[in-house]
């Protein structure tokens, strides 16, 4: 069982109650408490509403795509320059979650769910999201335009997660 976490901008959550799924696209129905496996944690070390493109090589990734997108990095998290100040000033709460009631929900995304309420084991405050990403071995890229990289990553052989697209600036 991997270590599980929940990232929030709310630093004083004493108990997580199951709630409706944030997106019907998740394939999960019913109320749940969500957690993310440590392997996918860097995808969530930004303010919740920040649109981002997260990617890394997987078993099916071609050498060309490794070179084109990763440039030697293990993992990349990219977001719009318009969000840079909010990312710099974000204060994130990283909750360590007990694994007792969690079941894996979406392995490719690192998602785990609990149908029962969960009391976190502890919380760590992250004052420097960019520093936390770098410490996790993630290359951070700040984009002037979200859409070209998003479209290219979707068409690649990389493993990826694109989060909060609806909050990106409109396509030019």
N, C-alpha and C positions, 0 to 999 in steps of 0.2 A: 504494500500500500504506500503510495507516495505521500509526502507531506502536503497538506492542503491549506489553502489560504483564501481569504476574502479581502479585497481591497475596497476601501470606502473613503469618502471625504468626511465622514462622520466619525470622530475619534472616541465616542463613548457608547458604543453599542454593547450592552450587557448580554443580550440574548437575541439571536436571529430567529425570527418566526417565518415559517413557510409562507410564500406569497406567490401570486400568479407569475407565470413565466414571462420574462421580458420581451420575448420575441417568439411568435408562432413558428418562425423558420428554424427554431432550435430542434424541433422534433420531439420535444418534451411537453407533456400536458399535465395539468394539475398544479397544485401549489408545491413549492419546493424552496429549500435554502440552497443557494449556489455556492460552490467553492471551485477553486482552480488548482490543479496540480502544480507543484513547484516547477516542473519542466516548462510550463506555459506562463508562469508568473510575469515575466517581463512584458507580455502583451497588455498587462493591466496596471503597470506602474506609471500611469498618466491620469490626469483628471478624467472622471467617468465619461463626460460628454465629448472629449477630444477625439476627433476622427483620426484614425491611424491605420497604417499598413504595416503588418508584422509578417516577416517571412524568414525562412531558413531552408537549408538543404534537407532533403529527405532521401530515402532509398531510391526513388525514381528520378531524382534531379540529375539533369544532364550536366556534363562538364561545361558546356557553353553557357547554360543558365547560371552555374556557380560563378563563372568568370564575369558574366554580364551584370549580375545583380549583387553578388556578395563581396567581390573584390577581396577575398580572404577572410571576411567576417564570418563568424558562426551563425549569427542571428542579427537581423536588422529590425528596428522599429522606426518608422518614418511618420512625421506629422507636418501639418501646414505651419508655415512661419507665422500666420495670423494667431496661432495658439501658443507661440513661444513664451510670451509673458505669463500667461496662465499656467503653463507647465512649470516655469521657473518659480512661481510663487505658490504652487500647489502644496498643500499639506495633506499627505495621505496617511490613512490608518491601515496598517497591514495586520490583519487578524489571523492568528494561527488557529486552525479549526481541528477539532478532534475527529478522528476518522470513523468512530464507532457506528454512526448511522448513515454514512455516505456510501453511495454506489456510483460507479462510473456511468456517466450519461452520454458524453460525446468524446470518445478517446482522442480523435484527431484535434480537438480543440482544448483538451485537458480539463473538461468540465466534469464535475462531480455534483450530485444532488443528494440532499437529505429530505425526506418527507416529514421528519420530526423537527421540532425546534432545536436549536443548537446554541450552547453556551461556549463562546470562544475560550481557548486555553490562555490567550494573552494577546496583547496588541503592541505593535511597534510603530512609532510615528516616523514617517519619512518626510523630511524637510527639503530634500533635494532629489526630485524625481529623476532628473538627468543623471546625477551621480549614482543613484540606485540602479538605473539601467546599465550604465557603464560597468559598475561593480558586478552586475549579473552577466557580464560578458556580451553585452548587446551594443552594437553600433547604432548610434542615434543619427538620423538624417532629418534635416529640416527642409521642407519643400516649399517652393514658391507656388506650385500648382500640384494639387493632390492627384488629379485625374490621370496624367500620363503614366505615372508609376503604378497606380492602381490597375489600370487596364493592362499594362505590360506584365505585372505579377500574375494577374488572373490567367493570362495566356501562356504562362510559363510552366515549368515542371517543378517549381518550388512548392514546399508546404507553406501555407499562408493563412492568415486571418485578417480580415478587413473589418474594422469595428467603427461604428457610429458614422458611417458614410453620409447619412442624412444631415450631419452637422458640418460637412465640408462646404467650402464655398462652391457656388454653382459652377458647372462647367463653363469655360469661356466661350 
